[in-house]
Amino acid sequence: MLVRDGRACQHVRTDTQTPCLQLATHVDHIVPAFEGGSDDVSNLRALCEYHHRRKTAREANRARSAVPRRTLHRPRRMNPYL
Ligand SMILES: [Zn+2]
């Protein structure tokens, strides 16, 4: 896997369209497993440690916000001045 991508980070900057190409030490799921991504090589790519960590952090935020918040359904305290 890392060999296929030449051990270069596959992350492309969206603003400049230039690839990172740092030494890739991580294999990343393009579509994360919890969103239905497969372990197939077509869903895997090489990333450097920095970009993999950033992507994983973003996905963790998304996974958290997808969890329904029970507190939303708790009845609000009535405002006595209304
Ligand atoms: Zn990178």
PDB file of the backbone (N, CA, C, O) and the ligand in Angstrom, with CONECT records:
HET     ZN  A 101       1
ATOM      1  N   MET A   1       0.835  -1.214   0.000  1.00  0.00           N
ATOM      2  CA  MET A   1       0.000   0.000   0.000  1.00  0.00           C
ATOM      3  C   MET A   1       0.868   1.261   0.000  1.00  0.00           C
ATOM      4  O   MET A   1       0.747   2.108  -0.886  1.00  0.00           O
ATOM      5  N   LEU A   2       1.731   1.374   0.991  1.00  0.00           N
ATOM      6  CA  LEU A   2       2.620   2.534   1.036  1.00  0.00           C
ATOM      7  C   LEU A   2       3.556   2.532  -0.163  1.00  0.00           C
ATOM      8  O   LEU A   2       3.958   3.588  -0.652  1.00  0.00           O
ATOM      9  N   VAL A   3       3.902   1.326  -0.634  1.00  0.00           N
ATOM     10  CA  VAL A   3       4.792   1.230  -1.786  1.00  0.00           C
ATOM     11  C   VAL A   3       4.083   1.714  -3.041  1.00  0.00           C
ATOM     12  O   VAL A   3       4.688   2.388  -3.875  1.00  0.00           O
ATOM     13  N   ARG A   4       2.759   1.363  -3.187  1.00  0.00           N
ATOM     14  CA  ARG A   4       2.022   1.755  -4.383  1.00  0.00           C
ATOM     15  C   ARG A   4       2.028   3.270  -4.545  1.00  0.00           C
ATOM     16  O   ARG A   4       2.184   3.780  -5.655  1.00  0.00           O
ATOM     17  N   ASP A   5       1.859   3.990  -3.433  1.00  0.00           N
ATOM     18  CA  ASP A   5       1.818   5.449  -3.501  1.00  0.00           C
ATOM     19  C   ASP A   5       3.208   6.054  -3.418  1.00  0.00           C
ATOM     20  O   ASP A   5       3.343   7.265  -3.245  1.00  0.00           O
ATOM     21  N   GLY A   6       4.250   5.230  -3.539  1.00  0.00           N
ATOM     22  CA  GLY A   6       5.612   5.752  -3.540  1.00  0.00           C
ATOM     23  C   GLY A   6       6.039   6.303  -2.193  1.00  0.00           C
ATOM     24  O   GLY A   6       6.953   7.124  -2.113  1.00  0.00           O
ATOM     25  N   ARG A   7       5.366   5.844  -1.113  1.00  0.00           N
ATOM     26  CA  ARG A   7       5.664   6.322   0.242  1.00  0.00           C
ATOM     27  C   ARG A   7       5.570   7.836   0.338  1.00  0.00           C
ATOM     28  O   ARG A   7       6.241   8.446   1.171  1.00  0.00           O
ATOM     29  N   ALA A   8       4.743   8.453  -0.508  1.00  0.00           N
ATOM     30  CA  ALA A   8       4.573   9.902  -0.459  1.00  0.00           C
ATOM     31  C   ALA A   8       3.148  10.215  -0.011  1.00  0.00           C
ATOM     32  O   ALA A   8       2.201   9.553  -0.437  1.00  0.00           O
ATOM     33  N   CYS A   9       2.997  11.212   0.839  1.00  0.00           N
ATOM     34  CA  CYS A   9       1.686  11.601   1.337  1.00  0.00           C
ATOM     35  C   CYS A   9       0.784  12.009   0.167  1.00  0.00           C
ATOM     36  O   CYS A   9       1.182  12.813  -0.676  1.00  0.00           O
ATOM     37  N   GLN A  10      -0.424  11.454   0.121  1.00  0.00           N
ATOM     38  CA  GLN A  10      -1.346  11.698  -0.980  1.00  0.00           C
ATOM     39  C   GLN A  10      -2.262  12.890  -0.730  1.00  0.00           C
ATOM     40  O   GLN A  10      -3.146  13.178  -1.537  1.00  0.00           O
ATOM     41  N   HIS A  11      -2.055  13.574   0.376  1.00  0.00           N
ATOM     42  CA  HIS A  11      -2.910  14.721   0.677  1.00  0.00           C
ATOM     43  C   HIS A  11      -2.627  15.855  -0.314  1.00  0.00           C
ATOM     44  O   HIS A  11      -1.470  16.198  -0.559  1.00  0.00           O
ATOM     45  N   VAL A  12      -3.696  16.434  -0.883  1.00  0.00           N
ATOM     46  CA  VAL A  12      -3.546  17.555  -1.815  1.00  0.00           C
ATOM     47  C   VAL A  12      -4.175  18.788  -1.187  1.00  0.00           C
ATOM     48  O   VAL A  12      -5.331  18.766  -0.765  1.00  0.00           O
ATOM     49  N   ARG A  13      -3.405  19.853  -1.130  1.00  0.00           N
ATOM     50  CA  ARG A  13      -3.950  21.109  -0.581  1.00  0.00           C
ATOM     51  C   ARG A  13      -5.067  21.601  -1.482  1.00  0.00           C
ATOM     52  O   ARG A  13      -4.900  21.683  -2.699  1.00  0.00           O
ATOM     53  N   THR A  14      -6.209  21.930  -0.887  1.00  0.00           N
ATOM     54  CA  THR A  14      -7.349  22.361  -1.693  1.00  0.00           C
ATOM     55  C   THR A  14      -7.136  23.765  -2.253  1.00  0.00           C
ATOM     56  O   THR A  14      -7.698  24.104  -3.295  1.00  0.00           O
ATOM     57  N   ASP A  15      -6.336  24.582  -1.578  1.00  0.00           N
ATOM     58  CA  ASP A  15      -6.174  25.965  -2.060  1.00  0.00           C
ATOM     59  C   ASP A  15      -5.181  26.041  -3.215  1.00  0.00           C
ATOM     60  O   ASP A  15      -5.406  26.789  -4.166  1.00  0.00           O
ATOM     61  N   THR A  16      -4.098  25.290  -3.152  1.00  0.00           N
ATOM     62  CA  THR A  16      -3.061  25.398  -4.184  1.00  0.00           C
ATOM     63  C   THR A  16      -3.024  24.192  -5.113  1.00  0.00           C
ATOM     64  O   THR A  16      -2.319  24.209  -6.123  1.00  0.00           O
ATOM     65  N   GLN A  17      -3.793  23.122  -4.775  1.00  0.00           N
ATOM     66  CA  GLN A  17      -3.797  21.886  -5.559  1.00  0.00           C
ATOM     67  C   GLN A  17      -2.419  21.236  -5.623  1.00  0.00           C
ATOM     68  O   GLN A  17      -2.155  20.462  -6.543  1.00  0.00           O
ATOM     69  N   THR A  18      -1.546  21.525  -4.684  1.00  0.00           N
ATOM     70  CA  THR A  18      -0.233  20.901  -4.670  1.00  0.00           C
ATOM     71  C   THR A  18      -0.222  19.760  -3.657  1.00  0.00           C
ATOM     72  O   THR A  18      -0.698  19.914  -2.532  1.00  0.00           O
ATOM     73  N   PRO A  19       0.327  18.612  -4.065  1.00  0.00           N
ATOM     74  CA  PRO A  19       0.373  17.475  -3.137  1.00  0.00           C
ATOM     75  C   PRO A  19       1.417  17.693  -2.060  1.00  0.00           C
ATOM     76  O   PRO A  19       2.407  18.397  -2.256  1.00  0.00           O
ATOM     77  N   CYS A  20       1.168  17.068  -0.913  1.00  0.00           N
ATOM     78  CA  CYS A  20       2.070  17.206   0.235  1.00  0.00           C
ATOM     79  C   CYS A  20       3.391  16.492  -0.042  1.00  0.00           C
ATOM     80  O   CYS A  20       4.461  17.093   0.061  1.00  0.00           O
ATOM     81  N   LEU A  21       3.312  15.192  -0.396  1.00  0.00           N
ATOM     82  CA  LEU A  21       4.476  14.378  -0.778  1.00  0.00           C
ATOM     83  C   LEU A  21       5.525  14.224   0.322  1.00  0.00           C
ATOM     84  O   LEU A  21       6.676  13.887   0.042  1.00  0.00           O
ATOM     85  N   GLN A  22       5.131  14.470   1.569  1.00  0.00           N
ATOM     86  CA  GLN A  22       6.010  14.110   2.684  1.00  0.00           C
ATOM     87  C   GLN A  22       6.111  12.595   2.756  1.00  0.00           C
ATOM     88  O   GLN A  22       5.270  11.889   2.199  1.00  0.00           O
ATOM     89  N   LEU A  23       7.126  12.093   3.434  1.00  0.00           N
ATOM     90  CA  LEU A  23       7.250  10.656   3.627  1.00  0.00           C
ATOM     91  C   LEU A  23       6.014  10.128   4.355  1.00  0.00           C
ATOM     92  O   LEU A  23       5.708  10.549   5.470  1.00  0.00           O
ATOM     93  N   ALA A  24       5.304   9.193   3.702  1.00  0.00           N
ATOM     94  CA  ALA A  24       4.065   8.672   4.268  1.00  0.00           C
ATOM     95  C   ALA A  24       4.367   7.486   5.173  1.00  0.00           C
ATOM     96  O   ALA A  24       5.024   6.529   4.763  1.00  0.00           O
ATOM     97  N   THR A  25       3.887   7.560   6.390  1.00  0.00           N
ATOM     98  CA  THR A  25       4.091   6.462   7.330  1.00  0.00           C
ATOM     99  C   THR A  25       2.761   5.885   7.791  1.00  0.00           C
ATOM    100  O   THR A  25       2.741   4.933   8.572  1.00  0.00           O
ATOM    101  N   HIS A  26       1.651   6.444   7.322  1.00  0.00           N
ATOM    102  CA  HIS A  26       0.334   5.984   7.746  1.00  0.00           C
ATOM    103  C   HIS A  26      -0.495   5.580   6.527  1.00  0.00           C
ATOM    104  O   HIS A  26      -0.338   6.136   5.440  1.00  0.00           O
ATOM    105  N   VAL A  27      -1.392   4.589   6.733  1.00  0.00           N
ATOM    106  CA  VAL A  27      -2.356   4.213   5.707  1.00  0.00           C
ATOM    107  C   VAL A  27      -3.720   4.702   6.174  1.00  0.00           C
ATOM    108  O   VAL A  27      -4.167   4.372   7.272  1.00  0.00           O
ATOM    109  N   ASP A  28      -4.375   5.491   5.329  1.00  0.00           N
ATOM    110  CA  ASP A  28      -5.625   6.140   5.720  1.00  0.00           C
ATOM    111  C   ASP A  28      -6.800   5.556   4.960  1.00  0.00           C
ATOM    112  O   ASP A  28      -6.683   5.242   3.775  1.00  0.00           O
ATOM    113  N   HIS A  29      -7.951   5.405   5.646  1.00  0.00           N
ATOM    114  CA  HIS A  29      -9.203   5.087   4.973  1.00  0.00           C
ATOM    115  C   HIS A  29      -9.750   6.390   4.385  1.00  0.00           C
ATOM    116  O   HIS A  29     -10.035   7.327   5.131  1.00  0.00           O
ATOM    117  N   ILE A  30      -9.898   6.459   3.074  1.00  0.00           N
ATOM    118  CA  ILE A  30     -10.435   7.669   2.447  1.00  0.00           C
ATOM    119  C   ILE A  30     -11.845   7.919   2.973  1.00  0.00           C
ATOM    120  O   ILE A  30     -12.148   9.020   3.433  1.00  0.00           O
ATOM    121  N   VAL A  31     -12.711   6.904   2.909  1.00  0.00           N
ATOM    122  CA  VAL A  31     -14.002   6.939   3.590  1.00  0.00           C
ATOM    123  C   VAL A  31     -13.843   6.118   4.860  1.00  0.00           C
ATOM    124  O   VAL A  31     -13.595   4.915   4.784  1.00  0.00           O
ATOM    125  N   PRO A  32     -13.981   6.741   6.028  1.00  0.00           N
ATOM    126  CA  PRO A  32     -13.741   6.015   7.278  1.00  0.00           C
ATOM    127  C   PRO A  32     -14.672   4.830   7.450  1.00  0.00           C
ATOM    128  O   PRO A  32     -15.794   4.825   6.944  1.00  0.00           O
ATOM    129  N   ALA A  33     -14.189   3.821   8.174  1.00  0.00           N
ATOM    130  CA  ALA A  33     -14.940   2.580   8.333  1.00  0.00           C
ATOM    131  C   ALA A  33     -16.311   2.837   8.953  1.00  0.00           C
ATOM    132  O   ALA A  33     -17.288   2.180   8.593  1.00  0.00           O
ATOM    133  N   PHE A  34     -16.389   3.792   9.882  1.00  0.00           N
ATOM    134  CA  PHE A  34     -17.683   4.015  10.551  1.00  0.00           C
ATOM    135  C   PHE A  34     -18.685   4.705   9.640  1.00  0.00           C
ATOM    136  O   PHE A  34     -19.869   4.780   9.965  1.00  0.00           O
ATOM    137  N   GLU A  35     -18.216   5.218   8.484  1.00  0.00           N
ATOM    138  CA  GLU A  35     -19.145   5.785   7.499  1.00  0.00           C
ATOM    139  C   GLU A  35     -19.337   4.844   6.328  1.00  0.00           C
ATOM    140  O   GLU A  35     -19.813   5.258   5.271  1.00  0.00           O
ATOM    141  N   GLY A  36     -18.972   3.579   6.502  1.00  0.00           N
ATOM    142  CA  GLY A  36     -19.231   2.573   5.476  1.00  0.00           C
ATOM    143  C   GLY A  36     -18.070   2.339   4.536  1.00  0.00           C
ATOM    144  O   GLY A  36     -18.223   1.628   3.542  1.00  0.00           O
ATOM    145  N   GLY A  37     -16.905   2.918   4.820  1.00  0.00           N
ATOM    146  CA  GLY A  37     -15.740   2.722   3.966  1.00  0.00           C
ATOM    147  C   GLY A  37     -15.221   1.304   4.080  1.00  0.00           C
ATOM    148  O   GLY A  37     -15.310   0.692   5.144  1.00  0.00           O
ATOM    149  N   SER A  38     -14.675   0.773   2.983  1.00  0.00           N
ATOM    150  CA  SER A  38     -14.199  -0.608   2.965  1.00  0.00           C
ATOM    151  C   SER A  38     -12.692  -0.642   3.218  1.00  0.00           C
ATOM    152  O   SER A  38     -12.029   0.395   3.235  1.00  0.00           O
ATOM    153  N   ASP A  39     -12.163  -1.857   3.414  1.00  0.00           N
ATOM    154  CA  ASP A  39     -10.726  -2.051   3.577  1.00  0.00           C
ATOM    155  C   ASP A  39     -10.059  -2.308   2.226  1.00  0.00           C
ATOM    156  O   ASP A  39      -8.893  -2.700   2.176  1.00  0.00           O
ATOM    157  N   ASP A  40     -10.787  -2.091   1.137  1.00  0.00           N
ATOM    158  CA  ASP A  40     -10.243  -2.315  -0.194  1.00  0.00           C
ATOM    159  C   ASP A  40      -9.159  -1.273  -0.491  1.00  0.00           C
ATOM    160  O   ASP A  40      -9.201  -0.155   0.021  1.00  0.00           O
ATOM    161  N   VAL A  41      -8.183  -1.660  -1.331  1.00  0.00           N
ATOM    162  CA  VAL A  41      -7.094  -0.713  -1.639  1.00  0.00           C
ATOM    163  C   VAL A  41      -7.631   0.551  -2.289  1.00  0.00           C
ATOM    164  O   VAL A  41      -6.997   1.602  -2.194  1.00  0.00           O
ATOM    165  N   SER A  42      -8.800   0.478  -2.957  1.00  0.00           N
ATOM    166  CA  SER A  42      -9.357   1.668  -3.597  1.00  0.00           C
ATOM    167  C   SER A  42      -9.806   2.686  -2.560  1.00  0.00           C
ATOM    168  O   SER A  42      -9.987   3.861  -2.881  1.00  0.00           O
ATOM    169  N   ASN A  43      -9.987   2.241  -1.308  1.00  0.00           N
ATOM    170  CA  ASN A  43     -10.400   3.157  -0.249  1.00  0.00           C
ATOM    171  C   ASN A  43      -9.231   3.489   0.680  1.00  0.00           C
ATOM    172  O   ASN A  43      -9.429   4.111   1.724  1.00  0.00           O
ATOM    173  N   LEU A  44      -8.032   3.084   0.313  1.00  0.00           N
ATOM    174  CA  LEU A  44      -6.875   3.336   1.166  1.00  0.00           C
ATOM    175  C   LEU A  44      -5.873   4.223   0.434  1.00  0.00           C
ATOM    176  O   LEU A  44      -5.754   4.157  -0.790  1.00  0.00           O
ATOM    177  N   ARG A  45      -5.168   5.038   1.172  1.00  0.00           N
ATOM    178  CA  ARG A  45      -4.115   5.851   0.578  1.00  0.00           C
ATOM    179  C   ARG A  45      -3.075   6.149   1.651  1.00  0.00           C
ATOM    180  O   ARG A  45      -3.339   6.060   2.850  1.00  0.00           O
ATOM    181  N   ALA A  46      -1.895   6.503   1.179  1.00  0.00           N
ATOM    182  CA  ALA A  46      -0.799   6.795   2.096  1.00  0.00           C
ATOM    183  C   ALA A  46      -0.861   8.255   2.514  1.00  0.00           C
ATOM    184  O   ALA A  46      -1.092   9.136   1.686  1.00  0.00           O
ATOM    185  N   LEU A  47      -0.656   8.504   3.789  1.00  0.00           N
ATOM    186  CA  LEU A  47      -0.610   9.875   4.299  1.00  0.00           C
ATOM    187  C   LEU A  47       0.584  10.014   5.235  1.00  0.00           C
ATOM    188  O   LEU A  47       1.000   9.044   5.868  1.00  0.00           O
ATOM    189  N   CYS A  48       1.130  11.213   5.320  1.00  0.00           N
ATOM    190  CA  CYS A  48       2.149  11.476   6.327  1.00  0.00           C
ATOM    191  C   CYS A  48       1.451  11.551   7.690  1.00  0.00           C
ATOM    192  O   CYS A  48       0.229  11.671   7.778  1.00  0.00           O
ATOM    193  N   GLU A  49       2.257  11.477   8.734  1.00  0.00           N
ATOM    194  CA  GLU A  49       1.683  11.444  10.074  1.00  0.00           C
ATOM    195  C   GLU A  49       0.854  12.688  10.351  1.00  0.00           C
ATOM    196  O   GLU A  49      -0.216  12.597  10.954  1.00  0.00           O
ATOM    197  N   TYR A  50       1.336  13.853   9.916  1.00  0.00           N
ATOM    198  CA  TYR A  50       0.656  15.107  10.203  1.00  0.00           C
ATOM    199  C   TYR A  50      -0.743  15.130   9.596  1.00  0.00           C
ATOM    200  O   TYR A  50      -1.712  15.464  10.278  1.00  0.00           O
ATOM    201  N   HIS A  51      -0.852  14.773   8.300  1.00  0.00           N
ATOM    202  CA  HIS A  51      -2.152  14.863   7.645  1.00  0.00           C
ATOM    203  C   HIS A  51      -3.098  13.769   8.116  1.00  0.00           C
ATOM    204  O   HIS A  51      -4.310  13.977   8.173  1.00  0.00           O
ATOM    205  N   HIS A  52      -2.549  12.595   8.457  1.00  0.00           N
ATOM    206  CA  HIS A  52      -3.423  11.542   8.957  1.00  0.00           C
ATOM    207  C   HIS A  52      -4.033  11.945  10.298  1.00  0.00           C
ATOM    208  O   HIS A  52      -5.216  11.718  10.551  1.00  0.00           O
ATOM    209  N   ARG A  53      -3.202  12.547  11.151  1.00  0.00           N
ATOM    210  CA  ARG A  53      -3.709  12.970  12.451  1.00  0.00           C
ATOM    211  C   ARG A  53      -4.786  14.031  12.292  1.00  0.00           C
ATOM    212  O   ARG A  53      -5.802  13.994  12.985  1.00  0.00           O
ATOM    213  N   ARG A  54      -4.569  14.983  11.377  1.00  0.00           N
ATOM    214  CA  ARG A  54      -5.570  16.031  11.149  1.00  0.00           C
ATOM    215  C   ARG A  54      -6.870  15.459  10.641  1.00  0.00           C
ATOM    216  O   ARG A  54      -7.944  15.861  11.088  1.00  0.00           O
ATOM    217  N   LYS A  55      -6.783  14.507   9.695  1.00  0.00           N
ATOM    218  CA  LYS A  55      -8.001  13.925   9.128  1.00  0.00           C
ATOM    219  C   LYS A  55      -8.740  13.119  10.187  1.00  0.00           C
ATOM    220  O   LYS A  55      -9.964  13.196  10.292  1.00  0.00           O
ATOM    221  N   THR A  56      -7.992  12.345  10.973  1.00  0.00           N
ATOM    222  CA  THR A  56      -8.618  11.539  12.016  1.00  0.00           C
ATOM    223  C   THR A  56      -9.338  12.423  13.026  1.00  0.00           C
ATOM    224  O   THR A  56     -10.418  12.071  13.499  1.00  0.00           O
ATOM    225  N   ALA A  57      -8.747  13.568  13.358  1.00  0.00           N
ATOM    226  CA  ALA A  57      -9.370  14.480  14.305  1.00  0.00           C
ATOM    227  C   ALA A  57     -10.675  15.032  13.742  1.00  0.00           C
ATOM    228  O   ALA A  57     -11.666  15.141  14.463  1.00  0.00           O
ATOM    229  N   ARG A  58     -10.679  15.383  12.450  1.00  0.00           N
ATOM    230  CA  ARG A  58     -11.907  15.882  11.822  1.00  0.00           C
ATOM    231  C   ARG A  58     -12.993  14.827  11.843  1.00  0.00           C
ATOM    232  O   ARG A  58     -14.152  15.124  12.130  1.00  0.00           O
ATOM    233  N   GLU A  59     -12.610  13.565  11.532  1.00  0.00           N
ATOM    234  CA  GLU A  59     -13.601  12.491  11.502  1.00  0.00           C
ATOM    235  C   GLU A  59     -14.155  12.225  12.891  1.00  0.00           C
ATOM    236  O   GLU A  59     -15.338  11.918  13.042  1.00  0.00           O
ATOM    237  N   ALA A  60     -13.307  12.340  13.906  1.00  0.00           N
ATOM    238  CA  ALA A  60     -13.767  12.133  15.278  1.00  0.00           C
ATOM    239  C   ALA A  60     -14.808  13.185  15.638  1.00  0.00           C
ATOM    240  O   ALA A  60     -15.800  12.873  16.297  1.00  0.00           O
ATOM    241  N   ASN A  61     -14.594  14.425  15.211  1.00  0.00           N
ATOM    242  CA  ASN A  61     -15.576  15.477  15.450  1.00  0.00           C
ATOM    243  C   ASN A  61     -16.891  15.151  14.769  1.00  0.00           C
ATOM    244  O   ASN A  61     -17.959  15.329  15.355  1.00  0.00           O
ATOM    245  N   ARG A  62     -16.818  14.666  13.514  1.00  0.00           N
ATOM    246  CA  ARG A  62     -18.027  14.341  12.763  1.00  0.00           C
ATOM    247  C   ARG A  62     -18.777  13.206  13.441  1.00  0.00           C
ATOM    248  O   ARG A  62     -20.003  13.243  13.542  1.00  0.00           O
ATOM    249  N   ALA A  63     -18.044  12.193  13.910  1.00  0.00           N
ATOM    250  CA  ALA A  63     -18.681  11.049  14.559  1.00  0.00           C
ATOM    251  C   ALA A  63     -19.385  11.496  15.834  1.00  0.00           C
ATOM    252  O   ALA A  63     -20.474  11.020  16.153  1.00  0.00           O
ATOM    253  N   ARG A  64     -18.749  12.418  16.560  1.00  0.00           N
ATOM    254  CA  ARG A  64     -19.359  12.909  17.793  1.00  0.00           C
ATOM    255  C   ARG A  64     -20.640  13.673  17.497  1.00  0.00           C
ATOM    256  O   ARG A  64     -21.648  13.478  18.176  1.00  0.00           O
ATOM    257  N   SER A  65     -20.613  14.540  16.488  1.00  0.00           N
ATOM    258  CA  SER A  65     -21.782  15.359  16.215  1.00  0.00           C
ATOM    259  C   SER A  65     -22.912  14.519  15.624  1.00  0.00           C
ATOM    260  O   SER A  65     -24.065  14.948  15.641  1.00  0.00           O
ATOM    261  N   ALA A  66     -22.601  13.318  15.096  1.00  0.00           N
ATOM    262  CA  ALA A  66     -23.637  12.463  14.533  1.00  0.00           C
ATOM    263  C   ALA A  66     -24.411  11.733  15.620  1.00  0.00           C
ATOM    264  O   ALA A  66     -25.517  11.246  15.387  1.00  0.00           O
ATOM    265  N   VAL A  67     -23.822  11.661  16.809  1.00  0.00           N
ATOM    266  CA  VAL A  67     -24.500  10.979  17.918  1.00  0.00           C
ATOM    267  C   VAL A  67     -25.650  11.857  18.401  1.00  0.00           C
ATOM    268  O   VAL A  67     -25.433  13.025  18.726  1.00  0.00           O
ATOM    269  N   PRO A  68     -26.872  11.319  18.454  1.00  0.00           N
ATOM    270  CA  PRO A  68     -28.007  12.131  18.912  1.00  0.00           C
ATOM    271  C   PRO A  68     -27.813  12.583  20.347  1.00  0.00           C
ATOM    272  O   PRO A  68     -27.413  11.806  21.215  1.00  0.00           O
ATOM    273  N   ARG A  69     -28.103  13.839  20.576  1.00  0.00           N
ATOM    274  CA  ARG A  69     -27.906  14.373  21.920  1.00  0.00           C
ATOM    275  C   ARG A  69     -29.201  14.247  22.706  1.00  0.00           C
ATOM    276  O   ARG A  69     -30.216  14.851  22.361  1.00  0.00           O
ATOM    277  N   ARG A  70     -29.147  13.450  23.773  1.00  0.00           N
ATOM    278  CA  ARG A  70     -30.331  13.259  24.599  1.00  0.00           C
ATOM    279  C   ARG A  70     -30.735  14.555  25.289  1.00  0.00           C
ATOM    280  O   ARG A  70     -31.916  14.795  25.541  1.00  0.00           O
ATOM    281  N   THR A  71     -29.737  15.390  25.592  1.00  0.00           N
ATOM    282  CA  THR A  71     -30.047  16.602  26.347  1.00  0.00           C
ATOM    283  C   THR A  71     -30.974  17.527  25.571  1.00  0.00           C
ATOM    284  O   THR A  71     -31.663  18.356  26.166  1.00  0.00           O
ATOM    285  N   LEU A  72     -30.997  17.390  24.224  1.00  0.00           N
ATOM    286  CA  LEU A  72     -31.873  18.237  23.432  1.00  0.00           C
ATOM    287  C   LEU A  72     -33.337  17.981  23.752  1.00  0.00           C
ATOM    288  O   LEU A  72     -34.174  18.876  23.636  1.00  0.00           O
ATOM    289  N   HIS A  73     -33.643  16.738  24.161  1.00  0.00           N
ATOM    290  CA  HIS A  73     -35.043  16.371  24.373  1.00  0.00           C
ATOM    291  C   HIS A  73     -35.496  16.632  25.815  1.00  0.00           C
ATOM    292  O   HIS A  73     -36.657  16.423  26.166  1.00  0.00           O
ATOM    293  N   ARG A  74     -34.552  17.091  26.635  1.00  0.00           N
ATOM    294  CA  ARG A  74     -34.929  17.387  28.006  1.00  0.00           C
ATOM    295  C   ARG A  74     -35.779  18.656  28.013  1.00  0.00           C
ATOM    296  O   ARG A  74     -35.398  19.649  27.394  1.00  0.00           O
ATOM    297  N   PRO A  75     -36.920  18.643  28.698  1.00  0.00           N
ATOM    298  CA  PRO A  75     -37.774  19.841  28.689  1.00  0.00           C
ATOM    299  C   PRO A  75     -37.073  21.020  29.330  1.00  0.00           C
ATOM    300  O   PRO A  75     -36.423  20.882  30.366  1.00  0.00           O
ATOM    301  N   ARG A  76     -37.209  22.173  28.713  1.00  0.00           N
ATOM    302  CA  ARG A  76     -36.562  23.372  29.246  1.00  0.00           C
ATOM    303  C   ARG A  76     -37.298  23.870  30.475  1.00  0.00           C
ATOM    304  O   ARG A  76     -38.512  23.722  30.610  1.00  0.00           O
ATOM    305  N   ARG A  77     -36.531  24.456  31.353  1.00  0.00           N
ATOM    306  CA  ARG A  77     -37.139  25.096  32.520  1.00  0.00           C
ATOM    307  C   ARG A  77     -37.919  26.316  32.030  1.00  0.00           C
ATOM    308  O   ARG A  77     -37.410  27.093  31.222  1.00  0.00           O
ATOM    309  N   MET A  78     -39.125  26.483  32.505  1.00  0.00           N
ATOM    310  CA  MET A  78     -39.928  27.615  32.075  1.00  0.00           C
ATOM    311  C   MET A  78     -39.367  28.913  32.641  1.00  0.00           C
ATOM    312  O   MET A  78     -38.939  28.979  33.794  1.00  0.00           O
ATOM    313  N   ASN A  79     -39.380  29.937  31.804  1.00  0.00           N
ATOM    314  CA  ASN A  79     -38.954  31.241  32.283  1.00  0.00           C
ATOM    315  C   ASN A  79     -40.125  31.895  33.046  1.00  0.00           C
ATOM    316  O   ASN A  79     -41.161  32.189  32.448  1.00  0.00           O
ATOM    317  N   PRO A  80     -39.966  32.117  34.334  1.00  0.00           N
ATOM    318  CA  PRO A  80     -41.101  32.642  35.134  1.00  0.00           C
ATOM    319  C   PRO A  80     -41.510  34.047  34.728  1.00  0.00           C
ATOM    320  O   PRO A  80     -42.582  34.503  35.125  1.00  0.00           O
ATOM    321  N   TYR A  81     -40.709  34.737  33.964  1.00  0.00           N
ATOM    322  CA  TYR A  81     -41.039  36.117  33.610  1.00  0.00           C
ATOM    323  C   TYR A  81     -41.776  36.218  32.274  1.00  0.00           C
ATOM    324  O   TYR A  81     -42.082  37.319  31.817  1.00  0.00           O
ATOM    325  N   LEU A  82     -42.063  35.063  31.640  1.00  0.00           N
ATOM    326  CA  LEU A  82     -42.775  35.114  30.375  1.00  0.00           C
ATOM    327  C   LEU A  82     -44.255  34.837  30.586  1.00  0.00           C
ATOM    328  O   LEU A  82     -45.026  34.837  29.626  1.00  0.00           O
TER     329      LEU A  82
HETATM  330 ZN    ZN A 101       0.992  15.182   4.241  1.00  0.00          ZN2+
END
